[in-house]
């Protein structure tokens, strides 16, 4: 792309599931220090042994669980649960399970009418 290593204040993406980790890693490199990354993904993307070390070092600041499965085609939903995972440039630090202030925040979004 012609963007080179430009930095961005805000990135929002819904990448192909098979490429999601690569998209996430690249997006985090392109994020300004104060920026926000919003990642629409399957909730199961957060539960993976193969991504455990990544999340331990770069946990999301927030996870917003969608209470209603979204329809991406207008013809119904698939059998997956989704969430918005949010990284904030100013809070990108290694997760310490013993430090409450480092714990990702979990929310539920009532997207029934969206």
Buried (B, 14 or more C-beta within 10 A) or exposed (E): EEEEEEEBEEBEBBBEEEEBBEBBEBBBEBBBEEBBBBBBBBBEBBEEEEBEEBBEEBBBBBBBBBEBBEEEEEEEEEEEBBBBBBBBBEBBEEBEEEEEEBEBEEEEBEBEEE
